[in-house]
Amino acid sequence: MCSTDQRPVAAIIVDHKTAPKLKDAKDSGDAARIKAAWKLFWDPNNWQSLCKFCHDSTKQRMEKSGRVIGCTADGLPLDPNHHWNRP
């Protein structure tokens, strides 16, 4: 997410690709939901390394808005739910 061939960036944060939403699970009190959230939290396949800037800005903005930010080299939005990407 951070690095490109032209601009390598050192990653210092382990980020979850899919947010486990552990707080929401704990607040619900549902044991199955809490177990699933912990499983997602500790799943190494759900981890990615990010620089602090991308983690604290771009990634959190994406999680809060529910949209993928950015576009391809052709100018098409990366978000699969964008109206330009719908059939």
HTML snippet that shows the backbone in 3Dmol.js (N, CA, C, O; Angstrom):
<script src="https://3Dmol.org/build/3Dmol-min.js"></script>
<div id="view" style="width:600px;height:400px;position:relative"></div>
<script>
const pdb = `
ATOM      1  N   MET A   1       0.826  -1.195   0.000  1.00  0.00           N
ATOM      2  CA  MET A   1       0.000   0.000   0.000  1.00  0.00           C
ATOM      3  C   MET A   1       0.872   1.261   0.000  1.00  0.00           C
ATOM      4  O   MET A   1       0.524   2.258  -0.633  1.00  0.00           O
ATOM      5  N   CYS A   2       1.987   1.214   0.699  1.00  0.00           N
ATOM      6  CA  CYS A   2       2.829   2.396   0.840  1.00  0.00           C
ATOM      7  C   CYS A   2       3.894   2.468  -0.240  1.00  0.00           C
ATOM      8  O   CYS A   2       4.063   3.494  -0.899  1.00  0.00           O
ATOM      9  N   SER A   3       4.605   1.371  -0.412  1.00  0.00           N
ATOM     10  CA  SER A   3       5.777   1.367  -1.269  1.00  0.00           C
ATOM     11  C   SER A   3       5.440   1.198  -2.743  1.00  0.00           C
ATOM     12  O   SER A   3       4.470   0.536  -3.112  1.00  0.00           O
ATOM     13  N   THR A   4       6.256   1.806  -3.557  1.00  0.00           N
ATOM     14  CA  THR A   4       6.220   1.587  -4.997  1.00  0.00           C
ATOM     15  C   THR A   4       7.653   1.326  -5.431  1.00  0.00           C
ATOM     16  O   THR A   4       8.586   1.491  -4.645  1.00  0.00           O
ATOM     17  N   ASP A   5       7.826   0.921  -6.674  1.00  0.00           N
ATOM     18  CA  ASP A   5       9.181   0.708  -7.179  1.00  0.00           C
ATOM     19  C   ASP A   5       9.977   2.010  -7.175  1.00  0.00           C
ATOM     20  O   ASP A   5      11.191   2.003  -6.970  1.00  0.00           O
ATOM     21  N   GLN A   6       9.288   3.122  -7.402  1.00  0.00           N
ATOM     22  CA  GLN A   6       9.955   4.418  -7.455  1.00  0.00           C
ATOM     23  C   GLN A   6      10.166   5.032  -6.063  1.00  0.00           C
ATOM     24  O   GLN A   6      11.041   5.878  -5.878  1.00  0.00           O
ATOM     25  N   ARG A   7       9.358   4.598  -5.091  1.00  0.00           N
ATOM     26  CA  ARG A   7       9.424   5.211  -3.762  1.00  0.00           C
ATOM     27  C   ARG A   7       9.256   4.146  -2.683  1.00  0.00           C
ATOM     28  O   ARG A   7       8.150   3.945  -2.181  1.00  0.00           O
ATOM     29  N   PRO A   8      10.339   3.466  -2.322  1.00  0.00           N
ATOM     30  CA  PRO A   8      10.228   2.480  -1.250  1.00  0.00           C
ATOM     31  C   PRO A   8      10.040   3.166   0.097  1.00  0.00           C
ATOM     32  O   PRO A   8      10.657   4.195   0.375  1.00  0.00           O
ATOM     33  N   VAL A   9       9.192   2.591   0.921  1.00  0.00           N
ATOM     34  CA  VAL A   9       8.905   3.149   2.239  1.00  0.00           C
ATOM     35  C   VAL A   9       9.064   2.043   3.271  1.00  0.00           C
ATOM     36  O   VAL A   9       8.602   0.920   3.065  1.00  0.00           O
ATOM     37  N   ALA A  10       9.713   2.361   4.372  1.00  0.00           N
ATOM     38  CA  ALA A  10       9.884   1.386   5.448  1.00  0.00           C
ATOM     39  C   ALA A  10       8.568   1.202   6.187  1.00  0.00           C
ATOM     40  O   ALA A  10       7.941   2.167   6.624  1.00  0.00           O
ATOM     41  N   ALA A  11       8.167  -0.044   6.317  1.00  0.00           N
ATOM     42  CA  ALA A  11       6.946  -0.351   7.048  1.00  0.00           C
ATOM     43  C   ALA A  11       7.294  -0.618   8.510  1.00  0.00           C
ATOM     44  O   ALA A  11       8.222  -1.369   8.809  1.00  0.00           O
ATOM     45  N   ILE A  12       6.541   0.002   9.414  1.00  0.00           N
ATOM     46  CA  ILE A  12       6.833  -0.171  10.835  1.00  0.00           C
ATOM     47  C   ILE A  12       5.617  -0.608  11.632  1.00  0.00           C
ATOM     48  O   ILE A  12       5.720  -0.817  12.841  1.00  0.00           O
ATOM     49  N   ILE A  13       4.458  -0.753  10.979  1.00  0.00           N
ATOM     50  CA  ILE A  13       3.224  -1.105  11.686  1.00  0.00           C
ATOM     51  C   ILE A  13       2.615  -2.344  11.048  1.00  0.00           C
ATOM     52  O   ILE A  13       2.556  -2.460   9.824  1.00  0.00           O
ATOM     53  N   VAL A  14       2.162  -3.269  11.892  1.00  0.00           N
ATOM     54  CA  VAL A  14       1.404  -4.422  11.403  1.00  0.00           C
ATOM     55  C   VAL A  14      -0.058  -4.006  11.417  1.00  0.00           C
ATOM     56  O   VAL A  14      -0.615  -3.671  12.462  1.00  0.00           O
ATOM     57  N   ASP A  15      -0.665  -4.033  10.244  1.00  0.00           N
ATOM     58  CA  ASP A  15      -2.053  -3.610  10.083  1.00  0.00           C
ATOM     59  C   ASP A  15      -2.897  -4.826   9.725  1.00  0.00           C
ATOM     60  O   ASP A  15      -2.391  -5.788   9.147  1.00  0.00           O
ATOM     61  N   HIS A  16      -4.171  -4.784  10.065  1.00  0.00           N
ATOM     62  CA  HIS A  16      -5.105  -5.839   9.676  1.00  0.00           C
ATOM     63  C   HIS A  16      -5.762  -5.451   8.360  1.00  0.00           C
ATOM     64  O   HIS A  16      -6.341  -4.371   8.246  1.00  0.00           O
ATOM     65  N   LYS A  17      -5.673  -6.335   7.359  1.00  0.00           N
ATOM     66  CA  LYS A  17      -6.326  -6.075   6.068  1.00  0.00           C
ATOM     67  C   LYS A  17      -7.815  -5.912   6.265  1.00  0.00           C
ATOM     68  O   LYS A  17      -8.421  -4.978   5.739  1.00  0.00           O
ATOM     69  N   THR A  18      -8.409  -6.823   7.026  1.00  0.00           N
ATOM     70  CA  THR A  18      -9.814  -6.722   7.408  1.00  0.00           C
ATOM     71  C   THR A  18      -9.854  -6.440   8.895  1.00  0.00           C
ATOM     72  O   THR A  18      -9.329  -7.217   9.693  1.00  0.00           O
ATOM     73  N   ALA A  19     -10.470  -5.341   9.269  1.00  0.00           N
ATOM     74  CA  ALA A  19     -10.520  -4.959  10.682  1.00  0.00           C
ATOM     75  C   ALA A  19     -11.279  -6.009  11.489  1.00  0.00           C
ATOM     76  O   ALA A  19     -12.403  -6.360  11.129  1.00  0.00           O
ATOM     77  N   PRO A  20     -10.685  -6.521  12.579  1.00  0.00           N
ATOM     78  CA  PRO A  20     -11.367  -7.538  13.365  1.00  0.00           C
ATOM     79  C   PRO A  20     -12.530  -6.995  14.197  1.00  0.00           C
ATOM     80  O   PRO A  20     -13.383  -7.766  14.637  1.00  0.00           O
ATOM     81  N   LYS A  21     -12.574  -5.687  14.415  1.00  0.00           N
ATOM     82  CA  LYS A  21     -13.644  -5.037  15.181  1.00  0.00           C
ATOM     83  C   LYS A  21     -13.859  -5.736  16.524  1.00  0.00           C
ATOM     84  O   LYS A  21     -14.978  -6.081  16.905  1.00  0.00           O
ATOM     85  N   LEU A  22     -12.754  -5.926  17.216  1.00  0.00           N
ATOM     86  CA  LEU A  22     -12.768  -6.617  18.497  1.00  0.00           C
ATOM     87  C   LEU A  22     -13.593  -5.879  19.547  1.00  0.00           C
ATOM     88  O   LEU A  22     -14.309  -6.511  20.324  1.00  0.00           O
ATOM     89  N   LYS A  23     -13.502  -4.569  19.579  1.00  0.00           N
ATOM     90  CA  LYS A  23     -14.272  -3.791  20.561  1.00  0.00           C
ATOM     91  C   LYS A  23     -15.764  -3.984  20.351  1.00  0.00           C
ATOM     92  O   LYS A  23     -16.510  -4.175  21.312  1.00  0.00           O
ATOM     93  N   ASP A  24     -16.204  -3.934  19.094  1.00  0.00           N
ATOM     94  CA  ASP A  24     -17.629  -4.141  18.804  1.00  0.00           C
ATOM     95  C   ASP A  24     -18.074  -5.542  19.228  1.00  0.00           C
ATOM     96  O   ASP A  24     -19.169  -5.719  19.763  1.00  0.00           O
ATOM     97  N   ALA A  25     -17.217  -6.530  18.982  1.00  0.00           N
ATOM     98  CA  ALA A  25     -17.543  -7.907  19.365  1.00  0.00           C
ATOM     99  C   ALA A  25     -17.653  -8.034  20.876  1.00  0.00           C
ATOM    100  O   ALA A  25     -18.584  -8.657  21.386  1.00  0.00           O
ATOM    101  N   LYS A  26     -16.692  -7.438  21.597  1.00  0.00           N
ATOM    102  CA  LYS A  26     -16.741  -7.498  23.063  1.00  0.00           C
ATOM    103  C   LYS A  26     -17.967  -6.774  23.597  1.00  0.00           C
ATOM    104  O   LYS A  26     -18.614  -7.254  24.528  1.00  0.00           O
ATOM    105  N   ASP A  27     -18.292  -5.625  23.017  1.00  0.00           N
ATOM    106  CA  ASP A  27     -19.460  -4.862  23.470  1.00  0.00           C
ATOM    107  C   ASP A  27     -20.755  -5.635  23.239  1.00  0.00           C
ATOM    108  O   ASP A  27     -21.717  -5.464  23.986  1.00  0.00           O
ATOM    109  N   SER A  28     -20.789  -6.485  22.210  1.00  0.00           N
ATOM    110  CA  SER A  28     -22.002  -7.252  21.917  1.00  0.00           C
ATOM    111  C   SER A  28     -22.234  -8.349  22.950  1.00  0.00           C
ATOM    112  O   SER A  28     -23.375  -8.740  23.196  1.00  0.00           O
ATOM    113  N   GLY A  29     -21.145  -8.851  23.562  1.00  0.00           N
ATOM    114  CA  GLY A  29     -21.273  -9.915  24.546  1.00  0.00           C
ATOM    115  C   GLY A  29     -21.491 -11.291  23.929  1.00  0.00           C
ATOM    116  O   GLY A  29     -21.643 -12.272  24.657  1.00  0.00           O
ATOM    117  N   ASP A  30     -21.510 -11.378  22.620  1.00  0.00           N
ATOM    118  CA  ASP A  30     -21.722 -12.641  21.904  1.00  0.00           C
ATOM    119  C   ASP A  30     -20.404 -13.411  21.855  1.00  0.00           C
ATOM    120  O   ASP A  30     -19.443 -12.966  21.227  1.00  0.00           O
ATOM    121  N   ALA A  31     -20.361 -14.574  22.525  1.00  0.00           N
ATOM    122  CA  ALA A  31     -19.122 -15.348  22.630  1.00  0.00           C
ATOM    123  C   ALA A  31     -18.597 -15.783  21.269  1.00  0.00           C
ATOM    124  O   ALA A  31     -17.387 -15.757  21.041  1.00  0.00           O
ATOM    125  N   ALA A  32     -19.479 -16.180  20.365  1.00  0.00           N
ATOM    126  CA  ALA A  32     -19.053 -16.623  19.034  1.00  0.00           C
ATOM    127  C   ALA A  32     -18.445 -15.460  18.246  1.00  0.00           C
ATOM    128  O   ALA A  32     -17.455 -15.634  17.535  1.00  0.00           O
ATOM    129  N   ARG A  33     -19.041 -14.283  18.376  1.00  0.00           N
ATOM    130  CA  ARG A  33     -18.527 -13.098  17.672  1.00  0.00           C
ATOM    131  C   ARG A  33     -17.171 -12.672  18.234  1.00  0.00           C
ATOM    132  O   ARG A  33     -16.284 -12.268  17.482  1.00  0.00           O
ATOM    133  N   ILE A  34     -17.015 -12.762  19.540  1.00  0.00           N
ATOM    134  CA  ILE A  34     -15.739 -12.419  20.175  1.00  0.00           C
ATOM    135  C   ILE A  34     -14.657 -13.398  19.722  1.00  0.00           C
ATOM    136  O   ILE A  34     -13.542 -12.985  19.405  1.00  0.00           O
ATOM    137  N   LYS A  35     -14.981 -14.687  19.691  1.00  0.00           N
ATOM    138  CA  LYS A  35     -14.026 -15.700  19.255  1.00  0.00           C
ATOM    139  C   LYS A  35     -13.603 -15.461  17.805  1.00  0.00           C
ATOM    140  O   LYS A  35     -12.420 -15.566  17.479  1.00  0.00           O
ATOM    141  N   ALA A  36     -14.557 -15.142  16.939  1.00  0.00           N
ATOM    142  CA  ALA A  36     -14.253 -14.882  15.522  1.00  0.00           C
ATOM    143  C   ALA A  36     -13.374 -13.643  15.373  1.00  0.00           C
ATOM    144  O   ALA A  36     -12.468 -13.619  14.539  1.00  0.00           O
ATOM    145  N   ALA A  37     -13.638 -12.612  16.181  1.00  0.00           N
ATOM    146  CA  ALA A  37     -12.844 -11.385  16.117  1.00  0.00           C
ATOM    147  C   ALA A  37     -11.406 -11.646  16.557  1.00  0.00           C
ATOM    148  O   ALA A  37     -10.467 -11.149  15.935  1.00  0.00           O
ATOM    149  N   TRP A  38     -11.228 -12.426  17.630  1.00  0.00           N
ATOM    150  CA  TRP A  38      -9.879 -12.764  18.082  1.00  0.00           C
ATOM    151  C   TRP A  38      -9.153 -13.597  17.033  1.00  0.00           C
ATOM    152  O   TRP A  38      -7.963 -13.397  16.790  1.00  0.00           O
ATOM    153  N   LYS A  39      -9.877 -14.540  16.406  1.00  0.00           N
ATOM    154  CA  LYS A  39      -9.263 -15.373  15.374  1.00  0.00           C
ATOM    155  C   LYS A  39      -8.770 -14.501  14.215  1.00  0.00           C
ATOM    156  O   LYS A  39      -7.659 -14.694  13.719  1.00  0.00           O
ATOM    157  N   LEU A  40      -9.595 -13.543  13.785  1.00  0.00           N
ATOM    158  CA  LEU A  40      -9.208 -12.630  12.707  1.00  0.00           C
ATOM    159  C   LEU A  40      -8.048 -11.734  13.143  1.00  0.00           C
ATOM    160  O   LEU A  40      -7.162 -11.431  12.344  1.00  0.00           O
ATOM    161  N   PHE A  41      -8.053 -11.314  14.398  1.00  0.00           N
ATOM    162  CA  PHE A  41      -6.993 -10.459  14.932  1.00  0.00           C
ATOM    163  C   PHE A  41      -5.632 -11.139  14.841  1.00  0.00           C
ATOM    164  O   PHE A  41      -4.648 -10.501  14.466  1.00  0.00           O
ATOM    165  N   TRP A  42      -5.565 -12.434  15.181  1.00  0.00           N
ATOM    166  CA  TRP A  42      -4.295 -13.144  15.221  1.00  0.00           C
ATOM    167  C   TRP A  42      -3.972 -13.916  13.942  1.00  0.00           C
ATOM    168  O   TRP A  42      -2.962 -14.618  13.903  1.00  0.00           O
ATOM    169  N   ASP A  43      -4.778 -13.815  12.916  1.00  0.00           N
ATOM    170  CA  ASP A  43      -4.539 -14.525  11.658  1.00  0.00           C
ATOM    171  C   ASP A  43      -3.444 -13.821  10.851  1.00  0.00           C
ATOM    172  O   ASP A  43      -3.658 -12.700  10.389  1.00  0.00           O
ATOM    173  N   PRO A  44      -2.269 -14.454  10.669  1.00  0.00           N
ATOM    174  CA  PRO A  44      -1.180 -13.812   9.924  1.00  0.00           C
ATOM    175  C   PRO A  44      -1.545 -13.518   8.466  1.00  0.00           C
ATOM    176  O   PRO A  44      -0.957 -12.627   7.854  1.00  0.00           O
ATOM    177  N   ASN A  45      -2.501 -14.249   7.908  1.00  0.00           N
ATOM    178  CA  ASN A  45      -2.940 -13.970   6.537  1.00  0.00           C
ATOM    179  C   ASN A  45      -3.734 -12.675   6.446  1.00  0.00           C
ATOM    180  O   ASN A  45      -3.968 -12.157   5.354  1.00  0.00           O
ATOM    181  N   ASN A  46      -4.148 -12.157   7.597  1.00  0.00           N
ATOM    182  CA  ASN A  46      -4.901 -10.907   7.646  1.00  0.00           C
ATOM    183  C   ASN A  46      -3.990  -9.717   7.973  1.00  0.00           C
ATOM    184  O   ASN A  46      -4.475  -8.600   8.151  1.00  0.00           O
ATOM    185  N   TRP A  47      -2.709  -9.945   8.049  1.00  0.00           N
ATOM    186  CA  TRP A  47      -1.764  -8.878   8.390  1.00  0.00           C
ATOM    187  C   TRP A  47      -1.108  -8.312   7.143  1.00  0.00           C
ATOM    188  O   TRP A  47      -0.879  -9.021   6.164  1.00  0.00           O
ATOM    189  N   GLN A  48      -0.812  -7.031   7.198  1.00  0.00           N
ATOM    190  CA  GLN A  48       0.003  -6.379   6.179  1.00  0.00           C
ATOM    191  C   GLN A  48       0.855  -5.334   6.880  1.00  0.00           C
ATOM    192  O   GLN A  48       0.467  -4.805   7.921  1.00  0.00           O
ATOM    193  N   SER A  49       1.993  -5.045   6.321  1.00  0.00           N
ATOM    194  CA  SER A  49       2.863  -4.036   6.921  1.00  0.00           C
ATOM    195  C   SER A  49       2.634  -2.704   6.224  1.00  0.00           C
ATOM    196  O   SER A  49       2.552  -2.629   4.998  1.00  0.00           O
ATOM    197  N   LEU A  50       2.532  -1.658   7.033  1.00  0.00           N
ATOM    198  CA  LEU A  50       2.311  -0.303   6.527  1.00  0.00           C
ATOM    199  C   LEU A  50       3.250   0.670   7.219  1.00  0.00           C
ATOM    200  O   LEU A  50       3.743   0.415   8.317  1.00  0.00           O
ATOM    201  N   CYS A  51       3.482   1.781   6.554  1.00  0.00           N
ATOM    202  CA  CYS A  51       4.193   2.868   7.234  1.00  0.00           C
ATOM    203  C   CYS A  51       3.186   3.564   8.154  1.00  0.00           C
ATOM    204  O   CYS A  51       1.976   3.414   7.987  1.00  0.00           O
ATOM    205  N   LYS A  52       3.687   4.310   9.104  1.00  0.00           N
ATOM    206  CA  LYS A  52       2.802   4.974  10.074  1.00  0.00           C
ATOM    207  C   LYS A  52       1.860   5.954   9.399  1.00  0.00           C
ATOM    208  O   LYS A  52       0.690   6.035   9.773  1.00  0.00           O
ATOM    209  N   PHE A  53       2.342   6.704   8.409  1.00  0.00           N
ATOM    210  CA  PHE A  53       1.500   7.691   7.734  1.00  0.00           C
ATOM    211  C   PHE A  53       0.293   7.018   7.066  1.00  0.00           C
ATOM    212  O   PHE A  53      -0.844   7.449   7.259  1.00  0.00           O
ATOM    213  N   CYS A  54       0.542   5.967   6.287  1.00  0.00           N
ATOM    214  CA  CYS A  54      -0.573   5.298   5.592  1.00  0.00           C
ATOM    215  C   CYS A  54      -1.532   4.652   6.588  1.00  0.00           C
ATOM    216  O   CYS A  54      -2.747   4.688   6.391  1.00  0.00           O
ATOM    217  N   HIS A  55      -0.995   4.063   7.654  1.00  0.00           N
ATOM    218  CA  HIS A  55      -1.859   3.432   8.650  1.00  0.00           C
ATOM    219  C   HIS A  55      -2.746   4.455   9.340  1.00  0.00           C
ATOM    220  O   HIS A  55      -3.938   4.218   9.538  1.00  0.00           O
ATOM    221  N   ASP A  56      -2.167   5.587   9.704  1.00  0.00           N
ATOM    222  CA  ASP A  56      -2.910   6.578  10.483  1.00  0.00           C
ATOM    223  C   ASP A  56      -3.790   7.482   9.632  1.00  0.00           C
ATOM    224  O   ASP A  56      -4.655   8.170  10.174  1.00  0.00           O
ATOM    225  N   SER A  57      -3.598   7.500   8.323  1.00  0.00           N
ATOM    226  CA  SER A  57      -4.417   8.395   7.505  1.00  0.00           C
ATOM    227  C   SER A  57      -5.209   7.624   6.458  1.00  0.00           C
ATOM    228  O   SER A  57      -6.423   7.466   6.592  1.00  0.00           O
ATOM    229  N   THR A  58      -4.545   7.148   5.431  1.00  0.00           N
ATOM    230  CA  THR A  58      -5.222   6.519   4.294  1.00  0.00           C
ATOM    231  C   THR A  58      -6.043   5.310   4.719  1.00  0.00           C
ATOM    232  O   THR A  58      -7.222   5.213   4.378  1.00  0.00           O
ATOM    233  N   LYS A  59      -5.436   4.393   5.455  1.00  0.00           N
ATOM    234  CA  LYS A  59      -6.127   3.146   5.829  1.00  0.00           C
ATOM    235  C   LYS A  59      -7.312   3.421   6.726  1.00  0.00           C
ATOM    236  O   LYS A  59      -8.369   2.818   6.541  1.00  0.00           O
ATOM    237  N   GLN A  60      -7.172   4.308   7.688  1.00  0.00           N
ATOM    238  CA  GLN A  60      -8.288   4.594   8.594  1.00  0.00           C
ATOM    239  C   GLN A  60      -9.410   5.324   7.875  1.00  0.00           C
ATOM    240  O   GLN A  60     -10.584   5.101   8.169  1.00  0.00           O
ATOM    241  N   ARG A  61      -9.059   6.191   6.940  1.00  0.00           N
ATOM    242  CA  ARG A  61     -10.093   6.871   6.145  1.00  0.00           C
ATOM    243  C   ARG A  61     -10.875   5.854   5.320  1.00  0.00           C
ATOM    244  O   ARG A  61     -12.095   5.956   5.195  1.00  0.00           O
ATOM    245  N   MET A  62     -10.169   4.871   4.757  1.00  0.00           N
ATOM    246  CA  MET A  62     -10.828   3.834   3.966  1.00  0.00           C
ATOM    247  C   MET A  62     -11.768   3.003   4.837  1.00  0.00           C
ATOM    248  O   MET A  62     -12.885   2.690   4.426  1.00  0.00           O
ATOM    249  N   GLU A  63     -11.316   2.647   6.038  1.00  0.00           N
ATOM    250  CA  GLU A  63     -12.142   1.838   6.928  1.00  0.00           C
ATOM    251  C   GLU A  63     -13.388   2.597   7.374  1.00  0.00           C
ATOM    252  O   GLU A  63     -14.472   2.019   7.448  1.00  0.00           O
ATOM    253  N   LYS A  64     -13.244   3.869   7.669  1.00  0.00           N
ATOM    254  CA  LYS A  64     -14.384   4.654   8.142  1.00  0.00           C
ATOM    255  C   LYS A  64     -15.385   4.940   7.030  1.00  0.00           C
ATOM    256  O   LYS A  64     -16.591   4.951   7.273  1.00  0.00           O
ATOM    257  N   SER A  65     -14.897   5.173   5.807  1.00  0.00           N
ATOM    258  CA  SER A  65     -15.805   5.498   4.702  1.00  0.00           C
ATOM    259  C   SER A  65     -16.358   4.257   4.019  1.00  0.00           C
ATOM    260  O   SER A  65     -17.413   4.311   3.387  1.00  0.00           O
ATOM    261  N   GLY A  66     -15.642   3.126   4.146  1.00  0.00           N
ATOM    262  CA  GLY A  66     -16.077   1.910   3.475  1.00  0.00           C
ATOM    263  C   GLY A  66     -15.729   1.885   1.998  1.00  0.00           C
ATOM    264  O   GLY A  66     -16.217   1.026   1.263  1.00  0.00           O
ATOM    265  N   ARG A  67     -14.892   2.816   1.551  1.00  0.00           N
ATOM    266  CA  ARG A  67     -14.511   2.884   0.131  1.00  0.00           C
ATOM    267  C   ARG A  67     -13.011   2.713  -0.024  1.00  0.00           C
ATOM    268  O   ARG A  67     -12.230   3.080   0.853  1.00  0.00           O
ATOM    269  N   VAL A  68     -12.624   2.143  -1.170  1.00  0.00           N
ATOM    270  CA  VAL A  68     -11.209   2.021  -1.506  1.00  0.00           C
ATOM    271  C   VAL A  68     -10.801   3.305  -2.207  1.00  0.00           C
ATOM    272  O   VAL A  68     -11.454   3.733  -3.159  1.00  0.00           O
ATOM    273  N   ILE A  69      -9.731   3.914  -1.742  1.00  0.00           N
ATOM    274  CA  ILE A  69      -9.293   5.194  -2.272  1.00  0.00           C
ATOM    275  C   ILE A  69      -8.245   4.980  -3.358  1.00  0.00           C
ATOM    276  O   ILE A  69      -7.405   4.086  -3.248  1.00  0.00           O
ATOM    277  N   GLY A  70      -8.294   5.786  -4.388  1.00  0.00           N
ATOM    278  CA  GLY A  70      -7.279   5.746  -5.426  1.00  0.00           C
ATOM    279  C   GLY A  70      -7.836   5.299  -6.762  1.00  0.00           C
ATOM    280  O   GLY A  70      -9.018   4.978  -6.890  1.00  0.00           O
ATOM    281  N   CYS A  71      -6.960   5.284  -7.752  1.00  0.00           N
ATOM    282  CA  CYS A  71      -7.366   4.875  -9.092  1.00  0.00           C
ATOM    283  C   CYS A  71      -6.224   4.145  -9.782  1.00  0.00           C
ATOM    284  O   CYS A  71      -5.073   4.207  -9.350  1.00  0.00           O
ATOM    285  N   THR A  72      -6.566   3.450 -10.865  1.00  0.00           N
ATOM    286  CA  THR A  72      -5.573   2.726 -11.646  1.00  0.00           C
ATOM    287  C   THR A  72      -4.813   3.706 -12.531  1.00  0.00           C
ATOM    288  O   THR A  72      -5.129   4.895 -12.563  1.00  0.00           O
ATOM    289  N   ALA A  73      -3.817   3.208 -13.244  1.00  0.00           N
ATOM    290  CA  ALA A  73      -3.064   4.044 -14.183  1.00  0.00           C
ATOM    291  C   ALA A  73      -3.964   4.554 -15.303  1.00  0.00           C
ATOM    292  O   ALA A  73      -3.680   5.589 -15.905  1.00  0.00           O
ATOM    293  N   ASP A  74      -5.057   3.828 -15.587  1.00  0.00           N
ATOM    294  CA  ASP A  74      -6.023   4.244 -16.610  1.00  0.00           C
ATOM    295  C   ASP A  74      -7.008   5.293 -16.103  1.00  0.00           C
ATOM    296  O   ASP A  74      -7.782   5.853 -16.879  1.00  0.00           O
ATOM    297  N   GLY A  75      -6.975   5.557 -14.787  1.00  0.00           N
ATOM    298  CA  GLY A  75      -7.873   6.547 -14.219  1.00  0.00           C
ATOM    299  C   GLY A  75      -9.167   5.967 -13.674  1.00  0.00           C
ATOM    300  O   GLY A  75     -10.036   6.718 -13.231  1.00  0.00           O
ATOM    301  N   LEU A  76      -9.315   4.640 -13.695  1.00  0.00           N
ATOM    302  CA  LEU A  76     -10.521   4.025 -13.149  1.00  0.00           C
ATOM    303  C   LEU A  76     -10.388   3.881 -11.641  1.00  0.00           C
ATOM    304  O   LEU A  76      -9.301   3.576 -11.149  1.00  0.00           O
ATOM    305  N   PRO A  77     -11.473   4.093 -10.893  1.00  0.00           N
ATOM    306  CA  PRO A  77     -11.407   3.967  -9.437  1.00  0.00           C
ATOM    307  C   PRO A  77     -11.062   2.542  -9.011  1.00  0.00           C
ATOM    308  O   PRO A  77     -11.507   1.577  -9.633  1.00  0.00           O
ATOM    309  N   LEU A  78     -10.263   2.414  -7.944  1.00  0.00           N
ATOM    310  CA  LEU A  78      -9.914   1.107  -7.398  1.00  0.00           C
ATOM    311  C   LEU A  78     -11.085   0.457  -6.663  1.00  0.00           C
ATOM    312  O   LEU A  78     -11.149  -0.767  -6.555  1.00  0.00           O
ATOM    313  N   ASP A  79     -11.998   1.265  -6.165  1.00  0.00           N
ATOM    314  CA  ASP A  79     -13.134   0.758  -5.403  1.00  0.00           C
ATOM    315  C   ASP A  79     -14.044  -0.071  -6.305  1.00  0.00           C
ATOM    316  O   ASP A  79     -14.607   0.468  -7.257  1.00  0.00           O
ATOM    317  N   PRO A  80     -14.206  -1.374  -6.030  1.00  0.00           N
ATOM    318  CA  PRO A  80     -15.058  -2.202  -6.874  1.00  0.00           C
ATOM    319  C   PRO A  80     -16.523  -1.795  -6.820  1.00  0.00           C
ATOM    320  O   PRO A  80     -17.290  -2.134  -7.721  1.00  0.00           O
ATOM    321  N   ASN A  81     -16.924  -1.072  -5.776  1.00  0.00           N
ATOM    322  CA  ASN A  81     -18.319  -0.639  -5.651  1.00  0.00           C
ATOM    323  C   ASN A  81     -18.592   0.716  -6.296  1.00  0.00           C
ATOM    324  O   ASN A  81     -19.730   1.184  -6.294  1.00  0.00           O
ATOM    325  N   HIS A  82     -17.556   1.348  -6.847  1.00  0.00           N
ATOM    326  CA  HIS A  82     -17.751   2.628  -7.517  1.00  0.00           C
ATOM    327  C   HIS A  82     -18.647   2.421  -8.732  1.00  0.00           C
ATOM    328  O   HIS A  82     -18.557   1.389  -9.397  1.00  0.00           O
ATOM    329  N   HIS A  83     -19.505   3.385  -9.028  1.00  0.00           N
ATOM    330  CA  HIS A  83     -20.470   3.206 -10.112  1.00  0.00           C
ATOM    331  C   HIS A  83     -19.813   3.006 -11.479  1.00  0.00           C
ATOM    332  O   HIS A  83     -20.436   2.438 -12.376  1.00  0.00           O
ATOM    333  N   TRP A  84     -18.602   3.447 -11.655  1.00  0.00           N
ATOM    334  CA  TRP A  84     -17.905   3.242 -12.931  1.00  0.00           C
ATOM    335  C   TRP A  84     -17.483   1.780 -13.093  1.00  0.00           C
ATOM    336  O   TRP A  84     -17.283   1.316 -14.216  1.00  0.00           O
ATOM    337  N   ASN A  85     -17.346   1.051 -11.982  1.00  0.00           N
ATOM    338  CA  ASN A  85     -16.922  -0.348 -12.038  1.00  0.00           C
ATOM    339  C   ASN A  85     -18.091  -1.321 -12.039  1.00  0.00           C
ATOM    340  O   ASN A  85     -17.874  -2.532 -12.066  1.00  0.00           O
ATOM    341  N   ARG A  86     -19.287  -0.842 -12.010  1.00  0.00           N
ATOM    342  CA  ARG A  86     -20.458  -1.741 -12.023  1.00  0.00           C
ATOM    343  C   ARG A  86     -20.829  -2.070 -13.459  1.00  0.00           C
ATOM    344  O   ARG A  86     -20.681  -1.237 -14.353  1.00  0.00           O
ATOM    345  N   PRO A  87     -21.321  -3.309 -13.682  1.00  0.00           N
ATOM    346  CA  PRO A  87     -21.719  -3.684 -15.053  1.00  0.00           C
ATOM    347  C   PRO A  87     -22.931  -2.931 -15.547  1.00  0.00           C
ATOM    348  O   PRO A  87     -23.372  -3.145 -16.676  1.00  0.00           O
TER     349      PRO A  87
END
`;
const viewer = $3Dmol.createViewer("view");
viewer.addModel(pdb, "pdb");
viewer.setStyle({}, {cartoon: {color: "spectrum"}});
viewer.zoomTo();
viewer.render();
</script>
